[in-house]
Amino acid sequence: MERTDKKQGNGNNNRGWKTACVLFLAGALVCTAVACAGKENQSQSEEEYKNLAERTAATPEPEGETPADTQEDATPEPTEAPEEKDPLAVLEEMGVPIPDKTVDFADLQENTNADIYAWIYIPDTKVDYPVLQHPTDNTYYLNYNLDGSRGYPGFTDPNTVVYGHNMKNGTMFAGLHKYSDSQYLEEHPYVYVYTEEGLLVYEIFAAYESTDEHILYAHDWFGDRKVFGKYIEEILDMRSMGSVLKEGAEVTADSRILTMSTCISSKPNNRFLVQGVLLNGE
């Protein structure tokens, strides 16, 4: 995956909102590009993603040990400072299951690709992929693979957008279409995004068809929470055929959301979106 597209800031950005980022599943924005990809290249790419997913498989932590990043080895905070809650503890209080999965970013960056900066995972699905960001070229991973070969595969903002191919073999983001069934959404409610700073968990609240508009450029909500709040209200008020919304979802103008987008094979000018709201983190 890749954090690629950045909208240019305006004066409103000074209010504390960062420009939103767009994430791409390594080379996965233009769906029609799949038809041009060689079968051998496709097979090699899929095998590489599979191997990477196996390298991030569960590694249980010994009971009673404290993760290194939470050990109390620093100078204690002043007694008057408010106690910060562990993001994972917040999830446990909500009853959100935490996958027994470990992502070694140092190893991935050194031995696979230095541009890997996050990992996205939906349990019991094929969504289990690295996220990449090229340091200078926002469109690099639209045309290149993890190893730099040319071809197809090849979160602090209000809305982070992830694009992925709708692959015929069910890989990449093809499985997102299953969220058009409300029962499937209930059974697969969480998206897990691993970063070097920690784990972010999103609860899926909407799945629906949309146009092929560039979401971040089409909605000028940067720096204006009221505008972003209106965007959220439009989603929650949606009554179109085929849309699935989670009842009672707590999504507001102050929320941070994740939008996953993929193509619709029978409708080249439309996209299928699945959106989740961040449960932990500032």
Number of C-alpha atoms within 10 A of each C-alpha: 30 29 27 25 19 15 14 10 14 11 8 13 14 11 10 9 17 18 20 23 21 24 27 30 27 31 28 30 24 15 19 14 16 20 9 9 15 11 11 8 17 16 10 12 21 14 12 17 18 14 11 17 18 11 16 18 13 12 11 10 12 8 6 6 8 11 9 8 9 9 9 9 8 7 6 7 9 8 7 6 7 8 9 6 10 12 16 18 12 14 17 12 8 11 9 16 11 13 13 11 14 14 20 12 21 13 12 18 13 11 9 15 17 17 19 23 22 24 23 20 20 16 13 9 14 17 22 23 21 28 23 25 24 16 11 8 10 17 17 20 29 23 19 18 22 24 12 13 13 17 22 28 31 27 19 14 15 23 24 20 23 26 26 26 27 26 16 10 8 14 17 25 24 22 16 23 19 13 25 20 13 17 12 11 22 13 10 17 18 23 21 20 21 22 19 13 9 12 17 19 25 19 22 24 24 24 28 22 22 16 13 15 12 10 16 19 13 8 12 14 20 26 20 14 16 13 15 21 16 14 16 16 14 11 16 18 9 13 12 9 8 13 20 22 23 16 9 8 14 11 18 17 16 11 18 21 25 23 20 21 30 28 29 18 15 7 12 12 12 16 21 24 24 25 22 23 24 21 21 18 17 8
